[in-house]
Amino acid sequence: MWWCRGGLVRAVIQEGAGTGEFRAIDVKLTALALLGALNWTVVWWRPGQGPPARIADGIADSFLKGLTA
């Protein structure tokens, strides 16, 4: 499936860049970095480091503020 390899994430980033919502960036690199950050949380996150929702919000905030024009 195309979305399993980050295709869906790349498509969303590409669309955002196309509409001007995101700045012009390397779509593939950004998608891989985001997926890497999300996938590695299962390695480093431990109870007591905050609820998963806070971790998700922090990652989303970091990426979205880094992408916005």
LOKE-430202 format. One record per residue (C-alpha): residue number from 1; residue in three letters; x, y, z. Coordinates in steps of 0.25 Angstrom, whole numbers. Layout:
BEGIN
SITE / n / res / px / py / pz
SITE / NUM / ALA / X / Y / Z;
...
//
This chain:
BEGIN
SITE / n / res / px / py / pz
SITE / 1 / MET / 0 / 0 / 0;
SITE / 2 / TRP / 5 / 14 / -4;
SITE / 3 / TRP / 2 / 20 / 10;
SITE / 4 / CYS / 11 / 10 / 17;
SITE / 5 / ARG / 23 / 16 / 11;
SITE / 6 / GLY / 20 / 30 / 15;
SITE / 7 / GLY / 12 / 33 / 2;
SITE / 8 / LEU / 1 / 39 / 10;
SITE / 9 / VAL / 10 / 48 / 19;
SITE / 10 / ARG / 17 / 52 / 6;
SITE / 11 / ALA / 4 / 56 / -1;
SITE / 12 / VAL / -1 / 64 / 11;
SITE / 13 / ILE / 12 / 72 / 12;
SITE / 14 / GLN / 13 / 74 / -3;
SITE / 15 / GLU / -1 / 79 / -3;
SITE / 16 / GLY / 2 / 88 / 8;
SITE / 17 / ALA / 14 / 94 / 1;
SITE / 18 / GLY / 6 / 95 / -12;
SITE / 19 / THR / -5 / 103 / -5;
SITE / 20 / GLY / 5 / 112 / 2;
SITE / 21 / GLU / 1 / 107 / 15;
SITE / 22 / PHE / 15 / 101 / 17;
SITE / 23 / ARG / 28 / 107 / 12;
SITE / 24 / ALA / 35 / 101 / 0;
SITE / 25 / ILE / 43 / 89 / 6;
SITE / 26 / ASP / 49 / 75 / 2;
SITE / 27 / VAL / 36 / 67 / 3;
SITE / 28 / LYS / 42 / 53 / 4;
SITE / 29 / LEU / 52 / 57 / 15;
SITE / 30 / THR / 42 / 64 / 23;
SITE / 31 / ALA / 32 / 52 / 22;
SITE / 32 / LEU / 43 / 43 / 26;
SITE / 33 / ALA / 48 / 52 / 38;
SITE / 34 / LEU / 33 / 53 / 43;
SITE / 35 / LEU / 31 / 38 / 42;
SITE / 36 / GLY / 44 / 35 / 48;
SITE / 37 / ALA / 41 / 44 / 60;
SITE / 38 / LEU / 27 / 37 / 62;
SITE / 39 / ASN / 32 / 23 / 60;
SITE / 40 / TRP / 44 / 25 / 70;
SITE / 41 / THR / 35 / 29 / 81;
SITE / 42 / VAL / 32 / 15 / 85;
SITE / 43 / VAL / 47 / 13 / 87;
SITE / 44 / TRP / 49 / 25 / 96;
SITE / 45 / TRP / 36 / 29 / 103;
SITE / 46 / ARG / 34 / 23 / 117;
SITE / 47 / PRO / 22 / 25 / 127;
SITE / 48 / GLY / 25 / 38 / 135;
SITE / 49 / GLN / 30 / 46 / 123;
SITE / 50 / GLY / 17 / 51 / 121;
SITE / 51 / PRO / 4 / 46 / 115;
SITE / 52 / PRO / 5 / 41 / 100;
SITE / 53 / ALA / -4 / 53 / 96;
SITE / 54 / ARG / 6 / 63 / 101;
SITE / 55 / ILE / 17 / 56 / 93;
SITE / 56 / ALA / 8 / 56 / 81;
SITE / 57 / ASP / 5 / 71 / 82;
SITE / 58 / GLY / 20 / 74 / 84;
SITE / 59 / ILE / 24 / 67 / 72;
SITE / 60 / ALA / 13 / 73 / 64;
SITE / 61 / ASP / 16 / 87 / 69;
SITE / 62 / SER / 31 / 85 / 65;
SITE / 63 / PHE / 28 / 80 / 51;
SITE / 64 / LEU / 16 / 90 / 48;
SITE / 65 / LYS / 23 / 102 / 53;
SITE / 66 / GLY / 36 / 98 / 45;
SITE / 67 / LEU / 28 / 96 / 32;
SITE / 68 / THR / 18 / 108 / 33;
SITE / 69 / ALA / 21 / 120 / 23;
//
